[in-house]
Structure formats: C-alpha cells, structure tokens
C-alpha cells in the first residue's frame, strides 16, 4: 500500500519531470535538534527499598542510593532519562511464606510515569536499565506489584495500577520485556491508591484500592484475568476525600482529609472500622507506610507524623511532628538489625529524600538526608582543576542555584554522567551564581550576595556576604576586581570593590528607574535588564560613580540580557526575545524581535546560536546568523519550568526548576538535499 510519506521520496523526481528543476548546486535544508543527555536531580517524587538500596524517582530518572548507613545515603547509580518524570514506584511484594526461598523473583522495579508503566531492570543496582514500557489508558499516581511462585518453580509477577476513571488495571510482567494487560476492575469512582495484599488469606492475592471520593475497595486479583470485588467500605470518619492505603499486621490504614482510619481485616469479606485517628491540623494525609507497631503518615503539607499502633484498638498519635519543608511524595520503611521500630524513607519533592526515625513515639526526627538541586533557578559554568591524590586535571563544573537556598557544584566533564561534588546552603534562596576564578557569588535574594570560597570543591565555605537592609539581590556580574549586584527590590545596582573578598566594600550605587532583574558586565559597561524600564546601559569606568549612557525601552519587561559583539539579546518574558544593536551605547537600536510560545526568562549565546529558557515551553534554539531574521531551528520541552540556560560547546545546561539541572546536546542532523527550483 502506498504511504503518504512516500511522496517525500518521489518529490525530487516529480519536480524534475515537471520542468521546474534546475541543475546545479543543491539547496541545503539545515536541521537541528536538542537531545536529552542527562538530568541532575529535580523533585524526589517516589521511593522504593530493596536490601541495602533505595531507588528514588528523581525527575525523569531512577536514582539508586546505598543506604547501608541510612544516616548518610550515597548515590551509586542512575538510569538514563525516562519519557516523563517518575510519579510512583515499587518492587514486587512476596508472601511471608516465600520470603526465605533461595530463588527470589527477578530484580525489577515497576514505576509509573504519567500514562506509562515502565519496567526497570534492577539486577545491577549500579546501572538500572529500562526493560520495557506499556501505555496506560490514563495517567496514574500509584503502583503495586506481587510475585507468586508457580508449580514449575518460576514466578508469576503482576502489577496493579489505579488509573483514575479507568479503574484498576492488572498487568502481567512475568516476562518483563513484554508486559501485557490481563484484566481490570472498573471501580465506580476515581481509583487513586493501591496496596498489594498477600497475607490476609494464604494463597490469595488482593488489591486494596482507595477511591479519591472516600471509597475503599478490596479486589480479589488471584485470578488476574477475572478480578472480583470482595468488599467495599465508605463513609469512614466523615472524610470527603481518601488518600493512601497501607497494610500491616492484619489491618488496613487509610488516610484522608481528616486523619486516618484503621480497618480490621480478620474477615477480608467484611472489613470493620476499628477506630479513627484525627489529624486535621497537619493537612491531608496523602501517603502512609505501616509496620507492626508504627505507622508513618505524610501530609501533603510535607509534615511527617507517627502513630503507635502496638494496640490498633487504641492508636497513639505523637504529639509532635516533623516538618520536612518539602512536598509529599512516597514513604517506604526499612527495619534495621537490632531496632524495634523502622526508619521511614520519605520522598520530599524539592527537599530530597529524608530519613525519619520514629524510635521516640512522641517526636519523629530526621536522622539522614540526601539532597540534590531540587528547584534549579540558575546555572553557571566554569573550568576548574580537580585534584585527587596529588594529580590535578581540568574539569567542567556547573554551579546550580537552588531556589531553596543551596548552591550545588556538579561535575559535568562527562555530560552523560554528571556527578555532584558538593553543596553550599545560603539559608535564603539562591537565584543565580557567578564565578570568578575560585570565588562564587551567590545571588541569594533577601539574604543579599553570599561570597563563597570554592577552592576546595569538596568543601565550599562562605567567606563573607553583602546584605543591605531590605534588599533582594537577584543577579551579580564581575568585571576585574569589581562586583555589580542587581537589587530587584528597589531597582538598584551596587558597585562593590572585591579586592578583599572577606571584606566587600560598597563604593557606588546606580538607582535605576525599574526593577533590576539581571546584570551583565563587558569592559567598562554594565547592561542592566531593568524590568519595566527595559535595557539600561551604565558606564562603570569609574565604579564609584556609575552613570547611565543609554537605554532601550522594551515593550514589556526586561528580565535577562546577554552580550555578543555589538548585539544585546534581551529576554522579554511574554514579549519574547529582543535583539538590540548596542554598537553605539548611547543610542541602542532594535534589530529584531522573536516571539516564543512561552515566557523568555533566560538567554545564552554561542556563535550564531541563541538558546532561550522559555519557561513552560522549555528551551528554544534560534539561528541568528542573520540577526534581523532570527529563525527557530529546534526546541525541547524540559520536565520543569526553564528559568535559566548556559552553553559550553554543543552541551546546553538548563535550570529547570522542579526538573533540576537538565543537560541537552545540540545536534546538527544530516542535511536534506533537494535540487534547485527554477
């Protein structure tokens, strides 16, 4: 059958036979692309445990931590980027009677990424690899799995996915390379959370499903082709919305908007509500993890609380809670040798993975933490020598400003294998980082400008800071021994003598008419993206007496500026990119404007290419070989909001907020040649 795309193959022939084609040099259609190389961090959305390893969903990757010492989790492995951010993950549960079998189920991790079920080979925890994936009828927010031994000695493994209005889907993953849906149970409402049950009735498998609208279903999935409703329950504790479900010791624990209900499962066909625990004050209970004596609850506010359920008839809620300062993800429990209570490994969004102890029943506390850039807002690149065992080699480093207040140093010399080296906490919020040899200047918003010594890359430490009263430092530029700090709060540009970085000295001030968003220094000129006041050009030949020499009024706001030769590339947020001729600083002239589908917050220039951080629309690549006619040649929608961008060679580094640091490669595709047309 003739396919529509076959016309492309016939096009040159048709043109030539029509008489429209002229022999001679071919016409070249250059083609570009932006391809994902790696992703560093992002929100920690999910967690699953096996042995001494924790698998966490870190943006679009599965990241593996060694938790042999849970107070100090260590990153040991990372998968390639998946198609979308990880939402939830699990390993297959095994019935207690089979836990000690010599032949255990194959090591696979099951996770949902939006409307996709992904199966990751975990045989080598240091190198998890995608085995296969299966499209789901809709986006899912939870997943459970169970492994059951067969008569032949092998394992049958099934995954249970609640898919909203599409109900509970059952997928046979016994062959992890060829997952197939075997059956489904259509819950009356919106299937949300699920837990696999292999203990209530020996030889039987049940899926416990919560419906977003306060319903709870127990589905017998022993026959995966024909799941059957065993029992249902509604109206518990007056909840308007139900959350997670967790199982332990013959009880089901159900969270919701007014606390937690405890259900007795001694008769699986007639679950009985025993009691409820009110926890209205900490918010909606979105995630639970249960053990024999302790239940950890995670509210959507990021608060972790513990409940002593040694006697499920009389649960004791701890009168103090722990605030992770993050967002609710998943919770998984691990029991360490010699301990009576488990540790909770909590996925806390932008605040990383936190390890919480419930040993003190009155006050849960954090005992361990793993964190990478959670909300990346700025990124800068530097080439520095990294020394080990007396040998020093030049490395490419990315300095990432985390909105939660940290500066992360990431070695990107091998862009496909980025490695975090160290972090510095400004205690405020970090908007951007500027490098000057072995000093990093962190624009820390209300905490001013923090001056950090990065000579020892393993242990960055603060030398000093510049923090005027009631300020918001959003960007810093360096020229010689001077620093220029943009104060977004009052539209000021501070001139600082940094001859002694331990004692920064304010020597000059330029009071701009707008809001100073970003600053770039070239020779004796400072280019200020001044918000509603557009582009301001300031002469700093005398840093103690800065004065304006020219300006160009943007139609909207100016939030970033990059300089290349005699051109200024001004990020105009919703107004797109403005290309301005600044060959005469006193009279800047507009050359061209390019509108984008998003909001342009960041801009970087490399040769004839301009890279735009376009907010919700990701990264846009423009060809500006003819500045008067900028042309978009490629785009990549990042997993988070693109705030800032930096470029080195063909590698593009994007500060993508909840997506962390996203590393892309600018690829020039094989050009398409067509004959010339008369």
Secondary structure, DSSP 8 states (H G I E B T S, - for coil): ---TTHHHHHHHHHHHHTT-EEEEEEEEEEEEEEEEEEEE---EEEEEEETTEEEEEETTEEEEEE-SSGGG-EEEEE----SS---EEEE-EE-GGGTT-SS----EEEEE-SSEEEEEE-SSGGG-EEEEEEE-SS--S--EEEEEE-TTS-EEEEEEEE-BTT-EEEEE-SSTTS-EEEEEE--SS-EEEEEEESSSSTT--EEEEEETTTEEEEEE-SSTTS-EEEEEEE-GGG-SSEEEEEEETTEEEEEETTEEEEEE-SSTTS-EEEEEEE-GGG--EEEEEE-SSEEEEEETTSEEEEEE-SSGGG-EE-SB-EE-SS----EEEE--TT-SS-EEEEE-BTT-EEEEE-SSTTB-EEEEEE---SSEEEEEEEEEEEEETTEEEEEEEEEEEETTSEEEEEE-SSGGG-EEEEEEE-SS---EEEEETTEEEEE-BTT-EEEEE-SSTTS-EEEEEE--TT--EEEEEEETTEEEEEETTTTEEEEEE-SSTTS-EEEEEEE-SS---EEEEETTEEEEE-BTT-EEEEE-SSGGG-EEEEEE--SS-B-EEEEETTEEEEE-BTT-EEEEE-SSGGG-EEEEEE--SS-B-EEEEETTEEEEE-BTT-EEEEE-SSGGG-EEEEEE--SS-B-EEEEETTEEEEE-BTT-EEEEEEEEEEEEEEEEE-
